[in-house]
Amino acid sequence: MTRPNIVIILADQLSSLAVGAGDGPSRRTPHLDRLARRGATFADAYTACPLCVPARAALWTGLYPNQTGIESNTRTRVVAGDVATLGMLFTSAGYRCLHYGKTHDAGSLRGFRTLDFWRMPVPDVGGWKSYHGAQLDRYTRTQAVRFLRTAPDSPFLLVADFVNPHDICDWVGDHAGPHADKPRRGRLPTLPANFHTDDLPLRPEPVRNNAPHNKRVAQTAGWTEENWRHYLAAYFHYVDMVDREIGRVLDAVERRPDARNTIVLCLSDHGEAMAAHRLVTKAATFYEETTRIPLIISGPGIPPGRTLRGPLVSVVDLLPTLCDLAGIEAPAPLPGLSLAPLLRGGRTLPGRDCVIATWGEPNSPAWARMVRTPRYKYTCYAAGGEEELYDLETDPGETRTLIRERAAAPILREHRRILRQFGRRCADPFPVPA
């Protein structure tokens, strides 16, 4: 059998709730929606860490941040040389592996040929400033499309790694503190239902006092609700920008004579707070907006137009999945599972009862873990052993923690047990409350 070509499209800081094919308020991603109609959308896909470098190292190695040792955005650490990476595995199997765009990978892109990362001019549109991310993305798209137009039929693994909508970080910085926003055409987005957090005193200290852990959150001090709505409009603008760039890459794939034998996978490293709980960007929290990511896969043998709700999946599943689809042996043991059975029509993922996300390093003030089970989300912060527990079936906006409710005690104990089990299985030293 001819091995498939693979195109991975990565967008930085794109929340699942901002994608039209997902469950959120946005219907601003026609090109991602087009891909979803041609493939499978995983409605319950999660990052391994809502922070760039740890999440990306997890994606390219199939290991959790505590296993790679990449648990922060520090540039002084790299993935150990004996850790197999996606690029190494596919290069050894005869694939031509190329990466265009943002790296921020701590050495986990070994095996890929990473191309120069330049800026191209992008004009400001409608009063919205085009930051460096948009300029870098224009170059990434141009190079990826050029490769797709000229690449031979031999199997290749191409990554188009976009920066946006990460430019929202610069926008927040430019609008720090009390300010007057410029008038915008059309209606501004409405604030999410979970904009207000009434039970904030019951939440862990890094959640109650998030500003020290995130300078962008500190920059929102003094914002009015109108300012918050302009911020949401800005975020959707940068989502629009990257969706258009993605659309041009998809066009180039579809024009290839071997398009039917090409797997296209689109995802994000992590999400964006989107004003939920009065938060911006990402920080030491695990709310759905920042941990749930888009994951769309199309290709040969994948039934089109399916949305899989229920199976919990993680970025650590991507390496074993792609190896499975390409007929390449994945290293063992890995914490992730191949999603190939789901892509071929299955509805369940045997062996998967939860997904885990991490934040921070031992002894850091916001060292924390998340356990997401089919109905509940549990988080724990090492400092003080403070916890959260949410029933996502009845409270999808995570507006009321159940941590002090007596009836939730058995559920709390079960999630602590799951986290301890993860610690034993994945050599995680995180201290779980008794």
Sequence and secondary structure as in RCSB ss.txt:
>XXXX:A:sequence
MTRPNIVIILADQLSSLAVGAGDGPSRRTPHLDRLARRGATFADAYTACPLCVPARAALWTGLYPNQTGIESNTR
TRVVAGDVATLGMLFTSAGYRCLHYGKTHDAGSLRGFRTLDFWRMPVPDVGGWKSYHGAQLDRYTRTQAVRFLRT
APDSPFLLVADFVNPHDICDWVGDHAGPHADKPRRGRLPTLPANFHTDDLPLRPEPVRNNAPHNKRVAQTAGWTE
ENWRHYLAAYFHYVDMVDREIGRVLDAVERRPDARNTIVLCLSDHGEAMAAHRLVTKAATFYEETTRIPLIISGP
GIPPGRTLRGPLVSVVDLLPTLCDLAGIEAPAPLPGLSLAPLLRGGRTLPGRDCVIATWGEPNSPAWARMVRTPR
YKYTCYAAGGEEELYDLETDPGETRTLIRERAAAPILREHRRILRQFGRRCADPFPVPA
>XXXX:A:secstr
    EEEEEEETT  GGGSTTTTSS    HHHHHHHHHSEEETTEE SSSSHHHHHHHHHHS  HHHHT  SS S
S    TTS  HHHHHHHTT EEEEEE    TTTTTTSEE          BTTB   HHHHHHHHHHHHHHHHHHH
  SS EEEEEEE TTTTHHHHHHHT SS      SS      TTSS TTGGGS HHHHT GGG HHHHTTTT  H
HHHHHHHHHHHHHHHHHHHHHHHHHHHHHTSTTGGGEEEEEEES    TTGGG  S  S   HHHHB  EEEE T
T  TTEEE S  EEGGGHHHHHHHHHT    SS S    HHHHTT    TT S EEEEES TTSTT EEEEE SS
EEEEEETGGGEEEEEETTT TT  S  TT GGGHHHHHHHHHHHHHHHHHTT       
